Amino acid sequence: MTVKEFFSNKWVKFAFWGILYCLWVIWLKSPWWFLGLIVVFDMCVTKKVNWTFWKKRYKEGEKPNFLLDWLDAIIFAVIVVTFINIFFFQSFKIPSPSMENTLMTGDYLFVDKMRYGPRIPETPLTIPFTHNTWLGGRKSYSEAVKWDYRRLKPLGRGIRRGDCVVFNFPHGDTILARVPAEDYYAHVRINGREYSQKALGPVIARPADKTDHYVKRLVGMPGDSLSVEGGLVYINGEQQKVYDGIQFTYKVVTDGTPISRMALESLGVDRNQIYYDANLPGYPALPLTMAAHRELSKMSNVVSATVNLETYPGDYLDSYKMIFPFDDRGYTRDNYGPIWIPAKGATVTLTPDNIAFYRRIISVYEHNNFEQRGEEFFIDGQKVTEYTFKQDYYFMMGDNRHNSLDSRYWGFVPEDHIVGTPALIWLSRDSGGKIRWRRIFKFVLNQ
């Protein structure tokens, strides 16, 4: 028997595909799917059922039908790519500068879902290759079928502090139709519910797995105590690593002459974030990494370059309404906390002082009927004094620390919102559409 004959043998094919299928079912932890071996057996051995009923079966000498062949190829591609997107990798575009210079606006990524374990879709009825909208913003999914959250076992080291993480935006469960990318809850806190809905509505609700995708750096793990002091992150009292791509905005004063645009772009400054104020003279808020700041400070026409650190109470009297947990605690983007990050199984005593941190967790993320009456708390009608968390939570911050909508502004990321981690940049375009050739096929290495 030749090698070709061996691999074309129906029993060899069944053994190969049957083993792969069994491994997938074991990973899935759903024994009922073992019944699918009947389908695998029939496709490889008995061939009694036409499982590809849409595919044209040509008689000997019959001329191929171009359209039917293309239909077969498209259906096959949809099935295969959808399977890959759910369990292994998914394409994702960086929509904003919140992670610059680590990840750039216009980067197209493959997101690795295996490292943290892929989620079984909670809203499975979705138009292929869409997330939550299609054709001019129309809803691309149906909630006729809803599955409980479940995550498969990771095929990697799991989630760690310092990782770049893609996740569903926690506040994206409610959006305003006219500004779908903005934070609905921030609009309500600042402008009031009635005005926000009237001016920017109607209001649209989305399932947790259909909220927009964000990507940030994981700075706080479940059970950590986190604070930000002078823009630097501290975990359990220990200063954390400042990664190479992390940048802050600096007030740069020059001798009256602007820095050449080419020189600034060579330091990694996006052209859209370069603003020269002749009255300063200089740049009020130039985003720079620490390495870029050192190089810029050496330039002959630079008088000074000092980091812009926000101090309490911020630019406006009600600035605290934008900082989680949205009450007046003296927090700013650069001096924040300390706060404790909830962990699965941990129990916390509920008090009027700390309830602002946990109210949304209890009522929204963990699906309880929560009510506060004065200084007393009730869950499902029962008075409680403490609460035990049902899942882990994480604290995320963008590497572009002064231009990032992150956990400082909307709080914790639940474990069931985690999607995966960026693995590879397969295409990158700047704001003008020009390809950044040096970034293509660049691996995103979590440190």
Secondary structure as the mmCIF struct_conf table of DSSP 4:
data_model
#
loop_
_struct_conf.conf_type_id
_struct_conf.id
_struct_conf.beg_label_comp_id
_struct_conf.beg_label_asym_id
_struct_conf.beg_label_seq_id
_struct_conf.end_label_comp_id
_struct_conf.end_label_asym_id
_struct_conf.end_label_seq_id
HELX_RH_AL_P HELX_RH_AL_P1 VAL A 3 SER A 8
HELX_RH_AL_P HELX_RH_AL_P2 LYS A 10 LEU A 28
TURN_TY1_P TURN_TY1_P1 LYS A 29 LYS A 29
HELX_RH_3T_P HELX_RH_3T_P1 PRO A 31 GLY A 36
HELX_RH_AL_P HELX_RH_AL_P3 LEU A 37 PHE A 41
HELX_RH_PI_P HELX_RH_PI_P1 ASP A 42 THR A 46
BEND BEND1 VAL A 49 VAL A 49
BEND BEND2 TRP A 51 TRP A 51
TURN_TY1_P TURN_TY1_P2 PHE A 53 TRP A 54
BEND BEND3 LYS A 55 LYS A 55
HELX_LH_PP_P HELX_LH_PP_P1 TYR A 58 LYS A 59
TURN_TY1_P TURN_TY1_P3 GLU A 60 GLY A 61
HELX_LH_PP_P HELX_LH_PP_P2 GLU A 62 PRO A 64
HELX_RH_AL_P HELX_RH_AL_P4 PHE A 66 PHE A 87
TURN_TY1_P TURN_TY1_P4 PHE A 88 PHE A 88
STRN STRN1 PHE A 89 LYS A 93
BEND BEND4 SER A 96 SER A 96
HELX_RH_3T_P HELX_RH_3T_P2 PRO A 97 MET A 99
TURN_TY1_P TURN_TY1_P5 GLU A 100 THR A 102
BEND BEND5 LEU A 103 LEU A 103
TURN_TY1_P TURN_TY1_P6 THR A 105 GLY A 106
STRN STRN2 ASP A 107 ASP A 112
TURN_TY1_P TURN_TY1_P7 MET A 114 TYR A 116
HELX_LH_PP_P HELX_LH_PP_P3 PRO A 118 PRO A 118
STRN STRN3 ARG A 119 ARG A 119
HELX_LH_PP_P HELX_LH_PP_P4 ILE A 120 PRO A 121
BEND BEND6 GLU A 122 THR A 123
STRN STRN4 THR A 126 THR A 126
TURN_TY1_P TURN_TY1_P8 PRO A 128 PHE A 129
BEND BEND7 HIS A 131 ASN A 132
STRN STRN5 THR A 133 TRP A 134
TURN_TY1_P TURN_TY1_P9 LEU A 135 GLY A 137
STRN STRN6 ARG A 138 LYS A 139
STRN STRN7 TYR A 141 TYR A 141
BEND BEND8 ALA A 144 VAL A 145
STRN STRN8 ARG A 151 ARG A 151
HELX_LH_PP_P HELX_LH_PP_P5 LEU A 152 PRO A 154
BEND BEND9 LEU A 155 ARG A 157
TURN_TY1_P TURN_TY1_P10 ARG A 161 GLY A 162
STRN STRN9 CYS A 164 ASN A 168
HELX_RH_3T_P HELX_RH_3T_P3 PRO A 170 ASP A 173
STRN STRN10 THR A 174 LEU A 176
TURN_TY1_P TURN_TY1_P11 ALA A 177 ARG A 178
BEND BEND10 VAL A 179 VAL A 179
TURN_TY1_P TURN_TY1_P12 PRO A 180 ALA A 181
BEND BEND11 GLU A 182 GLU A 182
HELX_RH_AL_P HELX_RH_AL_P5 TYR A 184 ASN A 191
HELX_RH_AL_P HELX_RH_AL_P6 ARG A 193 LEU A 200
STRN STRN11 VAL A 203 ALA A 205
HELX_RH_3T_P HELX_RH_3T_P4 ALA A 208 LYS A 210
BEND BEND12 THR A 211 THR A 211
HELX_LH_PP_P HELX_LH_PP_P6 ASP A 212 ASP A 212
STRN STRN12 HIS A 213 GLY A 220
TURN_TY1_P TURN_TY1_P13 PRO A 222 GLY A 223
STRN STRN13 SER A 225 GLU A 229
TURN_TY1_P TURN_TY1_P14 GLY A 230 GLY A 231
STRN STRN14 LEU A 232 ILE A 235
TURN_TY1_P TURN_TY1_P15 ASN A 236 GLY A 237
STRN STRN15 GLU A 238 GLN A 239
HELX_LH_PP_P HELX_LH_PP_P7 GLN A 240 LYS A 241
TURN_TY1_P TURN_TY1_P16 ASP A 244 GLY A 245
STRN STRN16 GLN A 247 THR A 254
BEND BEND13 ASP A 255 THR A 257
HELX_LH_PP_P HELX_LH_PP_P8 PRO A 258 SER A 260
HELX_RH_AL_P HELX_RH_AL_P7 ARG A 261 SER A 266
TURN_TY1_P TURN_TY1_P17 LEU A 267 GLY A 268
HELX_RH_3T_P HELX_RH_3T_P5 ARG A 271 GLN A 273
STRN STRN17 ASP A 277 ASP A 277
TURN_TY1_P TURN_TY1_P18 ALA A 278 PRO A 281
STRN STRN18 GLY A 282 THR A 289
HELX_RH_AL_P HELX_RH_AL_P8 MET A 290 SER A 297
TURN_TY1_P TURN_TY1_P19 LYS A 298 LYS A 298
BEND BEND14 MET A 299 MET A 299
TURN_TY1_P TURN_TY1_P20 SER A 300 ASN A 301
STRN STRN19 VAL A 302 VAL A 307
TURN_TY1_P TURN_TY1_P21 TYR A 312 PRO A 313
BEND BEND15 ASP A 315 TYR A 316
TURN_TY1_P TURN_TY1_P22 LEU A 317 ASP A 318
HELX_RH_3T_P HELX_RH_3T_P6 SER A 319 MET A 322
BEND BEND16 ILE A 323 ILE A 323
TURN_TY1_P TURN_TY1_P23 PHE A 324 PRO A 325
BEND BEND17 ASP A 327 ASP A 327
BEND BEND18 ARG A 329 GLY A 330
BEND BEND19 ARG A 333 ASN A 335
STRN STRN20 TYR A 336 TRP A 340
TURN_TY1_P TURN_TY1_P24 LYS A 344 GLY A 345
STRN STRN21 THR A 347 THR A 349
TURN_TY1_P TURN_TY1_P25 PRO A 352 ASN A 354
HELX_RH_AL_P HELX_RH_AL_P9 ILE A 355 ARG A 360
HELX_RH_PI_P HELX_RH_PI_P2 ILE A 361 TYR A 365
BEND BEND20 GLU A 366 GLU A 366
STRN STRN22 PHE A 370 ARG A 373
TURN_TY1_P TURN_TY1_P26 GLY A 374 GLU A 375
STRN STRN23 GLU A 376 ILE A 379
TURN_TY1_P TURN_TY1_P27 ASP A 380 GLY A 381
STRN STRN24 GLN A 382 VAL A 384
BEND BEND21 THR A 385 THR A 385
STRN STRN25 GLU A 386 THR A 388
BEND BEND22 LYS A 390 GLN A 391
STRN STRN26 TYR A 393 MET A 397
BEND BEND23 ASP A 399 ASP A 399
STRN STRN27 ASN A 400 ASN A 400
TURN_TY1_P TURN_TY1_P28 ARG A 401 HIS A 402
BEND BEND24 ASN A 403 ASN A 403
HELX_RH_AL_P HELX_RH_AL_P10 SER A 407 TRP A 410
STRN STRN28 VAL A 413 PRO A 414
HELX_RH_3T_P HELX_RH_3T_P7 GLU A 415 HIS A 417
STRN STRN29 ILE A 418 SER A 428
STRN STRN30 ARG A 429 ARG A 429
TURN_TY1_P TURN_TY1_P29 SER A 431 GLY A 432
BEND BEND25 GLY A 433 GLY A 433
STRN STRN31 ILE A 435 ILE A 435
HELX_RH_3T_P HELX_RH_3T_P8 TRP A 437 ARG A 439
TURN_TY1_P TURN_TY1_P30 ILE A 440 PHE A 441
STRN STRN32 LYS A 442 PHE A 443
#
